[in-house]
Amino acid sequence: MTGAANPLRGEAVVQIENAAVMLRPTFQALVAAEQELGPLFDLVERAAAGRMGLAEMVALFWHCLTDPPEGVTRERLGEAIAEAGLAAVAPVLKRLLHQILAGR
């Protein structure tokens, strides 16, 4: 990862393979996530209602991931999230969802 996360841009850091990696919700990343997951407002509503699935969270994180460590796959990202526990990654998810709603 290069540099620190900028919370004003919705950036967040998650641990994968003993490395801190940046999640950056760029327009391109969010469009890719929306193409896979459906409308982002629906995703935010599901998250707010406690109905967002782990696979949806992994997909959102995957699309927002920048410069992942070599060899890190989407499956490994999912395993890292499961290993960390939902409580540990909830602040990261919250920051990304806030950025979806607030914009830049």
C-alpha positions as CSV (number, residue, x, y, z in Angstrom):
1,M,0.0,0.0,0.0
2,T,1.2,3.4,-0.8
3,G,0.3,6.3,1.5
4,A,-2.3,6.5,4.2
5,A,-6.1,6.1,3.7
6,N,-7.9,9.4,3.1
7,P,-11.2,9.2,4.9
8,L,-12.6,12.2,3.0
9,R,-12.3,10.1,-0.2
10,G,-13.9,7.1,1.5
11,E,-10.6,5.2,1.5
12,A,-10.1,2.5,4.0
13,V,-7.4,-0.1,4.8
14,V,-8.0,-3.8,5.3
15,Q,-5.5,-6.5,6.3
16,I,-4.7,-9.2,3.7
17,E,-1.8,-11.7,3.9
18,N,-0.3,-9.7,6.8
19,A,-0.3,-6.6,4.6
20,A,-2.4,-3.5,4.9
21,V,-4.1,-2.8,1.6
22,M,-6.1,0.2,0.4
23,L,-9.7,0.1,-0.6
24,R,-10.6,3.1,-2.8
25,P,-14.2,3.6,-4.0
26,T,-13.5,5.2,-7.3
27,F,-16.2,5.8,-9.9
28,Q,-14.8,2.9,-11.9
29,A,-14.7,0.6,-8.9
30,L,-18.3,1.4,-7.9
31,V,-19.6,1.0,-11.5
32,A,-18.0,-2.5,-11.5
33,A,-19.5,-3.3,-8.1
34,E,-22.9,-2.1,-9.3
35,Q,-22.7,-4.2,-12.4
36,E,-22.2,-7.3,-10.3
37,L,-24.3,-6.5,-7.3
38,G,-27.1,-4.4,-8.7
39,P,-28.0,-0.8,-7.7
40,L,-25.7,0.6,-5.0
41,F,-28.6,2.3,-3.2
42,D,-30.2,-1.2,-2.8
43,L,-26.9,-2.5,-1.5
44,V,-26.7,0.3,1.1
45,E,-30.3,-0.4,2.1
46,R,-29.6,-4.1,2.6
47,A,-26.5,-3.2,4.7
48,A,-28.5,-0.8,6.8
49,A,-31.2,-3.5,7.4
50,G,-28.6,-6.1,8.2
51,R,-29.3,-8.1,5.1
52,M,-26.0,-7.6,3.2
53,G,-24.3,-10.9,2.6
54,L,-20.7,-11.8,3.1
55,A,-20.3,-12.4,-0.7
56,E,-21.7,-8.9,-1.4
57,M,-19.2,-7.4,1.0
58,V,-16.3,-9.3,-0.5
59,A,-17.4,-8.2,-4.0
60,L,-17.5,-4.6,-3.0
61,F,-14.1,-4.8,-1.3
62,W,-12.7,-6.6,-4.3
63,H,-13.8,-4.0,-6.7
64,C,-12.4,-1.2,-4.5
65,L,-9.1,-3.0,-3.8
66,T,-6.0,-1.1,-5.0
67,D,-2.6,-2.8,-5.4
68,P,-3.3,-6.1,-3.7
69,P,-0.3,-8.2,-2.6
70,E,0.9,-10.5,-5.3
71,G,-1.1,-13.7,-5.4
72,V,-4.1,-12.4,-3.5
73,T,-7.3,-13.6,-5.1
74,R,-10.9,-12.7,-4.5
75,E,-11.3,-16.0,-2.6
76,R,-8.3,-15.1,-0.4
77,L,-9.8,-11.7,0.3
78,G,-13.0,-13.4,1.4
79,E,-11.1,-15.7,3.7
80,A,-9.2,-12.8,5.2
81,I,-12.5,-11.0,5.9
82,A,-13.9,-14.1,7.5
83,E,-10.7,-14.6,9.5
84,A,-10.8,-11.1,10.8
85,G,-14.5,-11.3,11.7
86,L,-17.3,-9.0,10.7
87,A,-16.8,-6.7,13.7
88,A,-13.3,-6.0,12.5
89,V,-14.2,-5.1,9.0
90,A,-17.5,-3.3,9.8
91,P,-15.7,0.1,10.0
92,V,-14.2,-0.5,6.6
93,L,-17.6,-1.3,5.1
94,K,-19.2,1.7,6.8
95,R,-16.6,4.0,5.3
96,L,-17.2,2.6,1.8
97,L,-21.0,2.8,2.1
98,H,-20.8,6.3,3.4
99,Q,-18.7,7.3,0.4
100,I,-21.3,5.7,-1.9
101,L,-24.0,7.9,-0.4
102,A,-22.0,11.1,0.2
103,G,-19.8,11.2,-2.9
104,R,-16.8,13.5,-3.1
